[in-house]
Amino acid sequence: MAGRPKLPKIDDLPIDLTDQMVRFCHEYLIDNKYNATKAAIRAGYSPKTAKQAGSRLLKHPGVRDLIDKLEADRLGRLSITADRIRNELAMIGFSRMDSFVEVKNNRLKFKDFDKISKLDLAAVAEISQKSGNVSERSIKLHGKVAALELMAKIEKMLTEKVEITNPPKIVDDV
């Protein structure tokens, strides 16, 4: 099948996995939606029982191990690391419009894009230019607030829940 990942060597697979279980693991990761029912159907399980089969397969230790291995292999190939994600978010979150434009004589002027660093350009979401009697240019940066919020969550600076590490003892003196 075109576009399908190569199966790992049989030596690398848990002994108790069938070919169909291995195919399920690959299909589960294929479209990044992690839909066990669709993966089970594509792996050859009956559409009538695919929901139950997918749920059962995800609880199987060998299947979980293979899915984890395949996911780690994919992230490694793409060089996706926590540091890269943090760095990319930082480039967006700490971007400044004055890296791209300057004000001279009360007029806004775009800087020469050849002189803007690649790090600064990572924050750019969109550049557009319309021509006519007056040339119109615009630049749009990725959302700073969203990037900063996500960085703060990753770094556990913002919490959704309050964690109580040492709950108080309640004593009933009645």
N, C-alpha and C positions, 0 to 999 in steps of 0.2 A: 504494500500500500504506500502511495506517495505521501510524504509529509509525516509519516509515522516514525517514532523513535525506534532505534535499533534495540532489540532485546539484549539484556546483559548476558554475559557468558553463563551457561548453565551452572558452572561451579560457584557463581556468585549468588545464586538463588537459594532461598530456604528450601530444604528437601521436600517439605509437605505441600508445595504449591503446584497446582496443575497448570498446563499451558493457558487454560481459560482464566485462571486466577491472575496469572502474569499479565495477560492481555487486559484484564480489568484494571490492573494497576496503571498500565500505560494510558488506557482510555480515561481513567479518572483524572489524570493530570493534563490531558491533551488540550482542553479548551479553557483552562484556568478558572473554570466555574465550579469545580469540585462537586459535580452532580453524580452521585453514586447510581441513581436509577438509570440515567442515560448511559453511563459508563458500562453498567451491567448489560444493557441491551446491545450496545456496540461490541461488547466482548462475547456476545453469543448466548446470553441468558434469555430465557423467555420473557417477553414484554409483560406477560400476566403476573410473573413473580419477581420482576426485576427490582422493584422497590425493596422487597424483603431480602433478596439476594444481595443487593448493594449494601444494605444495613448490616447483614451478617458478615459480608466480606470485610467491611471496614473494622469489624471487631476482631478479625482473625489476626493473631500476632505476626504471622509470616507476611500477610498482605500489608499490614501497617509498616513493618520493617522495610519491605520493598518500596512502598510509596515514599517513605522517608528518604531512602537511598536515592531513588530516582529524582526526587525534589532537590536533594542536596547536590546531586550531579548536575542538574539543570542550572541551579543557582551558581555553581562553580564555573560552568561553561560561560554563563553570562556575566561573570565577575560581579555578581550582586552580593554586596556585603553590607553589614550594618553601617560601617564607616562611610561607604559610598553614598548610601541613602542619607545619612546625616549631613554629609558634605553638600550634596545636591540641595537639600532643604535649606541649609545655611546660605548657599549662594542666592537662593530665592528670597529667603527671609531677611537677609541683611543687604539686599540690593538697594541701590540708590538711583533715582532718576538722573542725578547730576553726572552719572557715569555715561549718559547717553546724550544729554542736551546741556546747553549752557545759555545763559542770558547775557547778551551784549547790547548795549544801547537800547534797553527795553525791548529787545527782540529775542525770540527764542530761536536758537540755532542748533541743529543736530551736529554732534561730533562725527568725525570721520570714522566709520565703522571698522575700517582696517586697523585703527589704533585702539579699539576697545578690546579689552582682554576677553579670552574665551570664558573665564570665570564669570565675568559680568554678563556676557551674552547668554549664559545659561539661564538667566532670570527672564529673558525675553520670551513672551508668549506669542506675540504677533507684531509684524511690521507691515505697514501698508503705505502705498503712495498713489495718489490720484494726480493726473496731470490735466492741465487746462490752461486758462489764462494765469491762474495762480497755482503753483504746485502745492498740493496738500500732502503732508506726511503725518503718520501717526505711529506711535510705538506703545505697545501694551505689555506690561510686565505680568508675570505670574502672580497670584495672590500672596502677598506678604503675610497677611494675618493668618491665613490657612496654613502656610508653611511654618510660621512661628508656633502656632497652636500644636501642630503635629510634632514638631521638635520638642516642645515642652512635654507633650504626652509621652513621647519615646523616652525622654530623660526623666520621666516620672516627676516632673515639676507641677503638673496639673493632675489631679486625681478625680475620678468619677465617684469613688467610694471612699469612705473613711475607714481605715483599718485600725482596729483596736488590738494592740499586741498583748497588753496585760489587762484583761477585763477586771473590774473591781469585784470583790467578793461581797455578796449580799448576805447580811446576817439578820436573821429573824429573832428578835429578842422577846417575842411574845410568850 
